[in-house]
Amino acid sequence: MITYVFDGSLEGLLTAIFEFYERKPGKIQLVSQVHFQPTFLEETFEVINDEAKAKRVWAGLCKKISPDWRSRFYKCYLSETPEIFQHLFDFACYIFDNPKGAEDNFGHPSVIALSKMDKNVNREKHRMKAFIRFQETGDGIFYAPIEPDYNVLPLISSFFKNRYADQKWIIYDLKRKYGLFYDLEKVEEIIFDYVPEVKKSNVHLPSDVLNGKEELYALLWNDYFKSTNIPARKNMKLHIQHVPKRYWKYLTEKQG
């Protein structure tokens, strides 16, 4: 078996599929450079990104699968999990090698794998929409640091642009070291040269970079949350089911 090594990008993944059909090497294993561990006996092929080849593969997929499945394919790619790259490769080959409608065969392992991962990514996307809390910085920009399990920033961009259209904001993925910046007109990807150090258990900004009123707002919100929380009706098991503990660090009402 030959191991195809690609750079982890969607273009690289699609290029790998093109190279597979052009070279016809038999069964292959697809691995991103980040997760690749070379061995002396292993035969490898380095995938060099090619935009034209990637576009041809994507166009071919678009002709054979529905818009819903195109979206699933992309969201599964955003999961960034090592095993899903192989499933995406196998799924694409399965689609190309069979008549239109093959994606409806849930007996195929890659169809099942992509369907499950699509649900996981969607769940994370919806949780980010629900649990993100902005903090106003001293220069009037609202900032929200996140550390999602999957790379969901591309999936929540439009939601926050529409919801907070009247304020400048930044949502920054601390795990992947890039973010989104909305300047009241458009959303752009940004990378910080420096990110304020925050505790893993609390992603909120230190007080020295916050707007002076932010701490007061947080205090008032905490008081409101406590006043509306009825101890006799508290069901912690159900609460954790809907709001897992790993998201508490984003929530103002869980601080203090």
N, C-alpha and C positions, 0 to 999 in steps of 0.2 A: 504494500500500500504506500502511496506517495502522500506526503503531507504538504498541502498548499498553505503557505504562510502569507497573510495579508495584513494591512496596517490597521485594521479595525474599523475603517470607514465603510459607509454604504457603497460608495463608488468602488472601493476595493473588493467588497463582497460580490458585487455584480460583475466586476472584471474577472474575478476568480471563476465565476460560472461560465463566462465567455471562453476563458482559457481552457476550461475542462472540455467543452464541446469541440474546441479547435484542436486540442492535443489528444483527446480520447485516451487518457492514461489508465482507464479502469477505475476501480474504487479508490476514492481519495478521502483524506481527513482534512478538514478546513480548520485552521487555528489562527487566531490573531497574534500579532507579534508580542503583545503584552503577556499572553499565556503560553507562548511557545517555549518548550524546553528541549533543545536539540540533543540527539544521541548520535553516536558514531555510525550505527548501522542504519539509521533512518534516511530514506531518500526524501529530499525536500525540493519544493519549487517556490521561489519567491514571486509573489504576484505584484507586478508593477501596475499601479493605477493607470487606467486609460479611460478618459471621459467618453470617447466615442464608443468603445466597447461596452461600457457600463450603460450608456443610453440605449444601445441596441437591445441589450438584455432586458432592461426595464420596459422598453416599448413592446417587446415580445410578451412579457408577463402581463402587461396591461391589456393586450388583445385576448388573453386567455382567462383572466380572472376578473371578478367584479370589483367595483370601487371599494366595496366593504373589505374585500380580501387584500386589496392593495394597501388599505389603511392598516389592516392587521399585520401585514408583512413589515411595514415601516415601524409600527409600535413594538413589534417583537424585536426588531433590530435595536431599538432604543433601550431594550432591557439590558443589553451589554453582557449578558451571561454567556460564558464560554460554550455551553452546550447548545444554546439557541442558534449560534452561527452555523453549526453543522446542520441543524434542523432546517434553517432557512435555505441553505444550499440544497439539501435533499428535497425539500418541498418544491423549489424552483425546477429542479431536474424532473421531478415527478409530474409537475404541470406541463413541462415542455414535451415529455415523452408520452403523454396520454391525451385523449380527446378532451375538448372543452368540457368543463364541469367536474373535473377530477378533484377539485378542492372540496367537493361535497362528500367525498369518501372518508368518513371519520374512522375507518378501519386502518387507515395509513398512519403510522406513528408520528410522522412530521406534521400532518394535518391536526392531529390531536394535540401535539406539543405546542404548535402555534396558537391554537384556540385557547389553551390553558394560559399561556403566557400573555396573550392579548387581554384576558380578564385581569391578570395580575397587574399589568401596566395601567389598565383603565382604573383599577381600584386605587393605585398610587396617585394617578392624575387627579381623581376626584378628592382624595384626602388632602392633597396639596392645595386644591382650591378652597377646601373647607378650613384647613388648619393654619394657613399662612397668616401671620400677623405682621403688619408693617410698623416700623418705628421711624419717627421723623428725626432726621439729622439736623445739625446746626445750620446747614445751608439750605434747608427746606426740601430736601429730597427724602422720600419715604423708602426705607430700606428693609428688605426681608431676606435673611439668610436661610437656606434650606439644605438638607442633606438627604434627598430621596434615595430610595433603593434603586430606582431606575432613572434614566436620563429623560425626565418628563418636561423639562423646560420648553422644548419645542411644541408640546401639546397644550400648554397652559397660557401661552403668550397672548393669543387673541382674547381669551376670557378676561384676563387682567387689564388688557388694553381697553376693552369695552367697559369693564366695571369701574375702573379708576381712570377715566379719560381726562379728568380735570386736574390731575396732579402728577408730578414727575415721580417716577419710582424705579427702584432697582430690585430685582429678585436675583440673588446670587447663590449658585450651587457651590457650597464649600468643598464637597467631595470631588467634583469634576473641575473646579477652579475656573468657571466661567459663569456669566450671568446675562440677564436681559435688562436693558435700560430703556425706559419710555420717556421721551423728551417733550411730550404733549402733542407730537405729530406722528412719530414712528417708533417702532421697537427695534433696537439693535443689540447684537451680541457684544458683550464687553469682557475684558479680562483685567483684573486688578493686579497692579505691581505689588500692592501691599493690602492685605486683608487684616483688619483688627483681630487680635487673638481673642478667642472666646472659649469658654469651657465646653467640653463635649456634652455636659448635662444641661447646658443653657446657652443657646445660640444668640441670645439677645446682646445688643451692642453695649459696650461700657458707657457709663454715664458721661464721660468727658467728650463724646462725639454726638451725644443726643441733643435735640432741642430741649431747652430748659423746662418746657411744660410736659415733656414726655413722661417723666417719672410721676408727675401728679396724675396724668391720665391713667397710667398703669395702676396707681394706688386706688383711684376712684373705681376703675373697672374691677379690681380685686374685691373691693368692698361691696360692689353691686353683685358680683358673682356669689359671694358668701351670703349675702342677704337673701338671695333667691334660691339658694341651695337648702332644701329641706332635709335634715338628717334622717328623719323617720322614713323618708321615701328613697333613701340612698340605696342603690343597687350597684355595688362596685364591679361585680362580674359583668353585668350588662354594659356598664359604662366603659370598661376596658375593651369590651368586644367592639364597641362603636368608635372609641377613641383610644387606640393602643398606646401603651406607655411611651413608646419610642417617639411619639408625636407631641408629648407633653411639653418638651423643651421649647416648642414654637409658641405655646399658648400663654398669653399674659396672665390669664386667670389661674394658671398652674404654678406661677412663680411666687416665691415668698412663703 
